[in-house]
């Protein structure tokens, strides 16, 4: 009888240990994590710990691979949950951000302002010189730095090459939202106000502080940042934390909050180069149509995104402490750039099946 009692005790103890082990495995560290600069070490959280739908992950990966994706990452609380590479891409390979890199320019402008080197409510001509456009002087005089930050300068956006003969008048500054390349003049504003190259100032103030490895390609038409996937994720993590990296507030939080809030009264889904979900309407590049719905209706309403051509994306979702990165060629759904039937909606359908 005594031996039976001992056996029962051991069996119950073993079951209790197994139960404790299972409980421990499900515990998720919800503290915010920041990877060490320029280190390959990065803490992870498993999909099992998060109770994600394992079956749906296969469908998500197949969709990404079949739609010309090169890399895909999900961070939760700063920790890597998914990191996938496709189509011969790898973790060290660099890829172009396209217009997702506009958010890097907006960030750098904000830092130059907090350094006391410029003021976004000042006239652009204070930094670019009088007659920097091909507009009537009284119309040029209306343009502030903030208008360049919000795509409301009133300059003709149809010419991609940003040279003076192409900077012609369409509307008074602040009265028309139109997506274009004129934002590139902000790079000149930074160089003029800081008295150094944009790339040096950006690296000193942002890239080096959070461990980004990348470079700017300043071509005659496009000014594009290139980096590996983890560098893109690092910037997304900075954005998730409202400009804070570890214990340093790199970007003034007030300015950052302005960046991810509606910046004008024409396109409610646009901040300072950040695209904003959960607002009453949105506009897209190349159109003056106003769509009366959320930017991505099946994505979290509090999401804001850095977005570039060929479906380069950084999604930041504060309510989930989540950052999602996608790099690659244009999807097979077409380069729709937040179109009403675009890539983002289908991708979020796949993501939701995993995380919800």
C-alpha positions in Angstrom: 0.0 0.0 0.0 2.9 2.3 0.9 4.5 1.7 -2.5 1.3 2.5 -4.3 1.0 5.8 -2.4 4.6 6.7 -3.3 3.9 5.9 -7.0 0.7 8.0 -7.0 2.7 10.9 -5.4 5.4 10.7 -8.0 2.8 10.6 -10.8 1.0 13.6 -9.5 4.3 15.5 -9.1 5.3 14.7 -12.7 1.9 15.8 -14.0 2.3 19.0 -12.0 5.8 19.7 -13.4 4.6 19.1 -17.0 1.7 21.5 -16.4 4.2 24.1 -15.0 6.5 23.6 -18.0 3.6 24.2 -20.4 2.5 27.3 -18.5 6.1 28.6 -18.5 6.3 28.1 -22.3 3.3 30.3 -22.8 4.6 33.2 -20.8 5.4 36.2 -23.0 7.8 38.9 -22.0 5.8 42.1 -22.5 8.6 44.5 -21.7 9.9 46.5 -24.6 13.1 45.1 -26.0 15.7 47.0 -28.1 18.4 45.1 -29.9 22.0 46.0 -29.4 23.4 48.3 -32.1 25.1 46.5 -35.0 24.7 43.1 -33.4 23.3 40.0 -35.0 21.7 39.1 -31.6 18.0 39.8 -31.4 15.6 38.3 -28.8 12.7 36.3 -30.1 9.2 35.3 -29.1 7.6 32.2 -30.6 4.3 32.1 -32.4 3.3 29.3 -29.9 3.9 31.6 -27.0 1.6 34.2 -28.6 -1.0 31.5 -29.3 -1.0 32.4 -33.0 -2.6 30.2 -35.6 0.2 27.9 -36.8 -1.8 26.5 -39.7 -2.4 30.0 -41.1 1.4 30.8 -41.1 1.9 28.4 -44.0 -0.7 30.3 -46.1 0.9 33.6 -45.2 4.4 32.4 -46.3 3.0 31.0 -49.5 1.3 34.3 -50.3 4.5 36.2 -49.6 6.6 34.0 -51.7 4.2 33.9 -54.6 3.9 37.7 -54.6 7.6 38.7 -55.1 8.4 39.2 -51.5 12.1 39.3 -50.6 11.8 39.6 -46.8 9.1 39.7 -44.1 9.4 40.4 -40.4 7.1 40.7 -37.4 8.2 42.2 -34.1 6.1 42.0 -30.9 7.4 44.1 -28.0 10.6 44.5 -30.1 11.2 40.8 -30.3 11.3 38.9 -33.5 8.3 36.5 -34.0 8.7 35.9 -37.7 11.7 36.6 -40.0 11.4 35.1 -43.4 13.4 35.5 -46.6 12.3 34.5 -50.1 13.5 34.4 -53.7 17.2 34.2 -52.9 17.2 37.2 -50.6 19.0 36.9 -47.2 19.4 38.8 -44.0 22.5 40.8 -45.1 21.1 41.8 -48.5 20.1 45.4 -48.9 17.0 46.5 -50.7 15.4 49.9 -51.6 12.8 51.5 -49.4 11.4 53.7 -52.2 9.0 56.2 -50.7 8.9 54.4 -47.4 12.1 56.3 -46.9 10.2 59.6 -46.9 9.6 58.9 -43.2 13.3 59.1 -42.7 13.4 62.5 -44.2 10.5 63.7 -42.0 12.3 62.3 -38.9 15.5 64.2 -39.9 13.5 67.4 -40.4 12.1 67.0 -36.9 15.5 66.5 -35.3 16.9 69.5 -37.1 14.0 71.5 -35.6 14.7 70.2 -32.1 18.3 71.1 -32.6 17.2 74.7 -33.2 18.4 74.7 -36.8 15.0 75.2 -38.6 11.3 75.7 -37.9 8.7 73.9 -40.0 6.3 76.8 -39.9 8.9 79.1 -41.5 8.9 79.8 -45.2 10.8 77.4 -47.4 12.5 80.3 -49.0 14.3 81.0 -45.8 16.4 77.9 -46.4 16.1 77.4 -50.2 16.5 81.1 -51.2 14.0 83.3 -53.0 12.9 82.0 -56.4 13.7 78.4 -55.7 10.6 77.6 -57.7 9.3 78.6 -61.1 6.2 80.0 -59.5 5.1 83.7 -59.2 7.0 85.0 -56.2 3.8 85.8 -54.3 2.8 82.1 -54.6 6.2 80.8 -53.7 6.1 83.0 -50.7 3.1 81.0 -49.3 5.1 77.7 -49.1 6.3 76.7 -45.6 8.4 73.7 -44.7 5.3 72.2 -43.3 3.6 72.3 -46.7 6.5 70.2 -48.1 6.1 67.8 -45.2 2.4 67.3 -45.9 2.3 67.2 -49.8 0.4 70.5 -49.8 2.9 72.9 -51.4 0.6 73.6 -54.4 3.5 72.8 -56.8 2.8 70.7 -59.9 3.6 67.1 -58.8 3.4 65.5 -62.2 7.1 66.1 -63.0 9.3 63.6 -61.1 12.5 65.4 -61.8 12.8 68.1 -59.1 14.4 71.0 -60.9 13.4 74.7 -60.9 11.7 74.7 -64.4 9.4 71.9 -63.2 8.4 73.5 -60.0 5.3 75.3 -61.3 2.1 76.6 -59.7 -1.1 74.5 -59.5 -2.7 75.8 -56.3 -2.0 78.0 -53.3 0.0 76.2 -50.6 -2.2 74.4 -48.1 -5.3 74.1 -50.4 -4.4 71.0 -52.4 -3.0 67.6 -51.4 -1.0 65.9 -54.2 1.7 63.3 -53.8 5.0 64.0 -55.6 8.7 64.3 -55.4 8.9 67.9 -54.4 9.5 66.6 -50.8 13.1 66.2 -51.9 13.7 69.9 -51.4 13.5 69.0 -47.7 16.9 67.3 -48.1 18.3 70.6 -49.3 16.6 72.3 -46.3 18.5 70.0 -44.0 21.8 70.5 -45.7 21.4 74.3 -45.7 20.3 74.5 -42.1 22.9 72.0 -40.7 25.8 73.0 -43.0 26.6 69.3 -43.7 25.4 66.6 -46.0 22.0 65.1 -45.4 23.4 61.6 -45.2 26.0 62.5 -42.5 23.4 64.4 -40.4 20.9 61.5 -40.8 23.5 58.9 -39.7 24.6 61.0 -36.7 21.2 61.7 -35.5 19.2 58.5 -36.4 21.0 55.7 -38.2 24.0 55.3 -35.9 21.9 55.8 -32.8 19.7 52.8 -33.5 22.2 50.6 -35.4 20.9 51.0 -39.0 23.2 49.9 -41.8 22.2 51.4 -45.1 23.0 54.1 -47.6 21.3 56.9 -49.6 21.2 56.8 -53.4 20.8 60.4 -54.4 20.0 60.0 -58.1 18.8 62.8 -60.4 15.1 61.8 -60.0 14.8 59.6 -56.9 16.5 60.0 -53.5 16.2 56.5 -52.1 17.4 54.7 -48.9 18.7 51.1 -49.1 19.2 48.8 -46.2 18.8 45.2 -45.0 15.5 44.1 -43.5 16.6 44.4 -39.8 17.6 48.0 -40.3 14.1 48.7 -41.6 12.6 46.9 -38.6 14.8 49.0 -36.3 13.3 52.2 -37.6 9.9 50.6 -37.2 10.7 49.9 -33.6 11.8 53.5 -33.1 8.5 54.6 -34.5 6.5 52.2 -32.3 8.2 53.8 -29.3 7.3 57.4 -30.5 10.9 58.3 -31.3 12.5 56.7 -28.2 15.3 54.1 -28.4 16.2 52.5 -25.1 16.6 55.5 -22.7 17.1 58.2 -25.3 14.3 60.3 -26.9 15.9 60.6 -30.3 12.9 62.4 -31.9 10.9 64.9 -29.9 7.7 63.0 -28.9 5.5 66.0 -29.7 6.8 66.2 -33.2 6.6 62.5 -33.7 2.9 62.5 -32.6 2.3 65.3 -35.1 4.0 63.1 -37.8 1.5 60.2 -37.2 -1.6 62.4 -37.0 -3.7 64.0 -39.7 -1.5 66.9 -41.0 -4.0 68.9 -43.1 -7.7 68.9 -43.8 -7.7 67.4 -47.3 -6.3 63.8 -46.9 -7.1 62.7 -43.4 -5.0 59.6 -43.8 -1.7 61.4 -44.2 0.7 62.8 -41.6 4.3 63.9 -42.2 5.0 61.2 -44.9 3.3 58.6 -42.7 0.1 56.9 -43.9 -2.6 56.7 -41.3 -5.3 54.1 -40.9 -8.6 54.5 -39.1 -9.5 57.9 -40.5 -12.7 58.9 -42.4 -11.1 59.1 -45.9 -7.9 58.8 -47.9 -6.3 59.8 -51.2 -3.6 58.1 -53.1 -0.8 59.1 -55.4 -1.7 60.2 -58.9 -5.3 61.0 -58.1 -7.5 63.7 -56.6 -10.2 61.2 -55.7 -11.2 61.0 -52.0 -12.1 57.5 -50.9 -14.6 57.6 -48.0 -13.3 54.7 -45.9 -10.3 53.6 -43.9 -7.0 53.3 -45.7 -6.8 49.5 -45.0 -10.2 48.5 -43.5 -9.1 45.1 -42.3 -6.0 46.4 -40.5 -6.0 47.8 -37.0 -7.4 51.3 -36.9 -4.4 52.7 -35.0 -1.9 51.5 -37.6 0.4 53.9 -39.3 2.7 52.9 -42.1 5.7 53.9 -44.1 4.9 53.0 -47.7 6.9 52.9 -50.9 6.4 51.8 -54.5 6.6 48.0 -55.2 4.9 47.4 -51.9 7.7 48.3 -49.5 6.1 48.6 -46.1 6.6 49.3 -42.4 3.4 48.8 -40.5 3.4 50.1 -36.9 0.5 48.9 -34.7 0.7 50.5 -31.2 -2.3 48.5 -29.8 -0.5 45.3 -30.4 3.1 46.6 -29.7 3.8 45.2 -33.2 6.0 46.2 -36.2 5.7 44.4 -39.6 8.1 44.8 -42.4 7.8 43.7 -46.0 10.4 44.3 -48.7 10.4 43.1 -52.3 9.3 43.6 -55.9 5.8 44.7 -56.7 3.3 42.0 -55.9 1.4 40.1 -58.5 -1.7 42.1 -57.4 -0.2 45.2 -59.1 1.6 48.2 -57.7 -1.6 49.7 -56.4 -0.2 51.7 -53.5 -3.1 51.5 -51.0 -5.6 51.2 -53.8 -9.1 50.2 -52.8 -8.4 46.6 -54.0 -4.7 46.6 -53.3 -1.9 44.4 -51.9 -2.3 45.7 -48.3 -5.8 44.4 -47.9 -5.0 40.9 -49.1 -1.8 40.8 -47.0 -3.7 41.9 -43.9 -6.3 39.2 -44.5 -3.4 36.7 -44.3 -1.8 38.4 -41.3 -5.2 38.5 -39.4 -5.6 34.8 -39.9 -2.3 34.3 -38.1 -2.5 36.7 -35.2 -6.2 36.8 -34.4 
